[in-house]
Amino acid sequence: MVRRILGPPGEFDVPAFANRWFHWSEISDCFWPGRGCRSEKAKPELAAARNLGGVYLMAWCDLAPTVLAPTAKELQYIGETNSFKNRMTGFGRSAGFWGERDDGHGPAWHWPKGRNRHLWVVFFQIPIEPLPKHLADGLRKWMEAVALEEYRHVHGVLPPLQVASKHNRAIRL
């Protein structure tokens, strides 16, 4: 007997982790690899997201965006990962937040080097249990694509860093 495989969602209806945006300074304090085991002490609320995976949104603005969805006008990038800590660390290293640029996140090379003063990130865990790895990976990528499409539907274009990466140019903040 063939088991029915559920289809992926057609809308981005995922609750935000901790129901809020996190400023880059919080992420740096919690996820920075040079800080060792301080994550739980530095940012206990955020530390719980370190090993989760799903979709993340990056925005550039003075205060956290009021919209917790991929339709926020301040968005610069939409991505997916199986480890938020690894992806944020890779982005920070590639964007030159902790010194010289390093490998780790391709689109971050199109980010203005070292600029993170107004950077905000929101995390959306994509539940993958009890899916096999290939379906879990596919579901995260699908949900990233759905988030991109929702942004494009509202704003008429993809987020700036997605466009910059595609055309191999830097974004302006």
C-alpha positions as CSV (number, residue, x, y, z in Angstrom):
1,M,0.0,0.0,0.0
2,V,1.4,3.4,-1.0
3,R,1.3,6.0,1.8
4,R,-0.2,9.4,0.8
5,I,2.4,12.2,0.8
6,L,1.0,15.5,2.0
7,G,1.4,18.5,-0.3
8,P,3.3,21.6,0.7
9,P,1.5,24.7,1.9
10,G,0.4,27.4,-0.5
11,E,0.8,30.3,1.9
12,F,3.4,31.3,4.5
13,D,1.3,30.8,7.6
14,V,4.1,30.0,10.1
15,P,4.4,31.6,13.5
16,A,7.6,33.6,14.2
17,F,10.0,32.2,16.7
18,A,9.5,34.0,20.1
19,N,6.9,36.2,18.2
20,R,9.5,38.9,17.5
21,W,12.4,40.3,15.4
22,F,15.9,40.0,16.9
23,H,18.5,42.8,16.4
24,W,21.8,41.7,15.0
25,S,23.6,42.6,18.3
26,E,21.4,40.0,20.1
27,I,22.2,37.4,17.4
28,S,25.9,38.2,17.6
29,D,26.0,37.9,21.4
30,C,24.2,34.6,21.2
31,F,25.5,32.9,18.0
32,W,29.1,34.2,17.6
33,P,31.3,31.2,17.6
34,G,34.1,32.9,19.6
35,R,31.9,33.3,22.6
36,G,31.9,29.6,23.5
37,C,29.1,28.4,25.8
38,R,27.7,31.7,26.7
39,S,24.6,31.5,24.4
40,E,22.2,30.5,27.1
41,K,23.5,33.1,29.5
42,A,23.8,35.9,26.9
43,K,20.4,35.5,25.3
44,P,18.4,32.6,26.8
45,E,15.3,33.3,24.6
46,L,17.3,33.4,21.4
47,A,19.6,30.5,22.4
48,A,16.6,28.1,22.0
49,A,16.6,28.9,18.2
50,R,20.3,28.0,17.6
51,N,19.8,24.5,16.4
52,L,16.4,24.9,14.8
53,G,15.9,25.2,11.1
54,G,13.5,26.9,8.8
55,V,13.1,30.3,7.1
56,Y,14.6,33.5,8.2
57,L,13.9,37.1,7.1
58,M,16.5,39.9,7.3
59,A,15.4,43.6,7.4
60,W,17.2,46.9,7.6
61,C,15.5,49.7,9.6
62,D,16.0,51.7,12.8
63,L,13.4,49.8,14.8
64,A,12.1,46.3,14.4
65,P,9.6,46.0,11.6
66,T,6.0,45.8,12.8
67,V,5.1,43.0,10.4
68,L,6.2,39.4,11.3
69,A,5.8,38.1,7.8
70,P,7.6,38.0,4.4
71,T,5.5,41.0,3.3
72,A,7.4,43.5,5.5
73,K,8.6,46.4,3.4
74,E,11.9,46.6,5.2
75,L,13.0,43.1,4.1
76,Q,16.4,42.8,2.4
77,Y,16.7,39.0,2.3
78,I,14.7,35.8,2.7
79,G,16.6,32.5,3.3
80,E,16.3,29.0,4.6
81,T,18.6,26.7,6.6
82,N,18.7,23.6,8.7
83,S,20.6,25.5,11.5
84,F,19.9,29.2,12.3
85,K,23.1,29.5,14.3
86,N,25.3,28.2,11.4
87,R,23.5,30.4,8.8
88,M,23.7,33.5,10.9
89,T,27.4,32.8,11.7
90,G,28.1,32.3,8.0
91,F,26.3,35.5,7.1
92,G,28.1,37.5,9.7
93,R,31.5,36.2,8.6
94,S,30.8,36.7,4.9
95,A,29.4,40.2,5.4
96,G,32.5,41.2,7.4
97,F,30.8,41.8,10.7
98,W,33.7,40.4,12.8
99,G,36.6,41.5,10.6
100,E,37.6,40.5,7.1
101,R,35.1,38.7,4.9
102,D,35.2,34.9,4.9
103,D,33.3,32.1,3.1
104,G,30.1,31.0,4.6
105,H,27.1,32.7,3.0
106,G,27.3,33.7,-0.7
107,P,24.7,36.5,-0.8
108,A,26.3,38.1,2.3
109,W,29.2,39.0,0.0
110,H,26.8,41.5,-1.7
111,W,26.0,43.1,1.7
112,P,27.9,46.3,2.5
113,K,30.9,45.1,4.5
114,G,30.6,45.4,8.3
115,R,27.2,47.2,8.3
116,N,24.8,45.7,10.8
117,R,23.6,48.7,12.9
118,H,20.0,48.5,11.7
119,L,19.9,44.7,10.8
120,W,17.0,42.7,12.2
121,V,16.2,39.0,11.8
122,V,13.1,37.0,12.4
123,F,13.1,33.2,12.5
124,F,10.4,30.8,11.4
125,Q,10.9,27.2,12.4
126,I,9.6,24.8,9.8
127,P,8.4,21.7,11.5
128,I,10.0,18.7,9.8
129,E,9.2,15.8,12.1
130,P,8.6,13.0,11.1
131,L,9.7,13.7,7.5
132,P,12.7,12.0,6.0
133,K,15.7,14.3,5.3
134,H,15.0,14.8,1.6
135,L,11.4,15.9,2.3
136,A,12.4,18.1,5.2
137,D,15.1,19.8,3.1
138,G,12.5,20.2,0.3
139,L,9.9,21.6,2.6
140,R,12.2,24.3,4.0
141,K,13.2,25.3,0.4
142,W,9.5,25.3,-0.6
143,M,8.6,27.6,2.3
144,E,11.4,29.9,1.4
145,A,10.0,30.1,-2.1
146,V,6.5,30.7,-0.8
147,A,7.9,33.6,1.4
148,L,9.7,35.0,-1.6
149,E,6.5,34.8,-3.7
150,E,4.5,36.5,-1.0
151,Y,7.0,39.4,-0.9
152,R,7.1,39.6,-4.7
153,H,3.3,39.6,-4.9
154,V,3.1,42.6,-2.5
155,H,6.1,44.6,-3.7
156,G,6.4,43.6,-7.3
157,V,10.0,42.6,-7.0
158,L,12.2,40.2,-5.0
159,P,14.0,41.5,-1.9
160,P,17.1,43.6,-2.7
161,L,19.7,41.1,-1.6
162,Q,18.1,38.3,-3.7
163,V,18.2,40.6,-6.7
164,A,21.8,41.8,-6.0
165,S,23.0,38.3,-5.6
166,K,21.3,37.2,-8.8
167,H,23.0,40.1,-10.8
168,N,26.3,39.9,-8.8
169,R,26.2,43.5,-7.4
170,A,26.1,45.0,-4.0
171,I,23.0,46.4,-2.3
172,R,22.8,49.9,-0.9
173,L,21.4,50.4,2.6
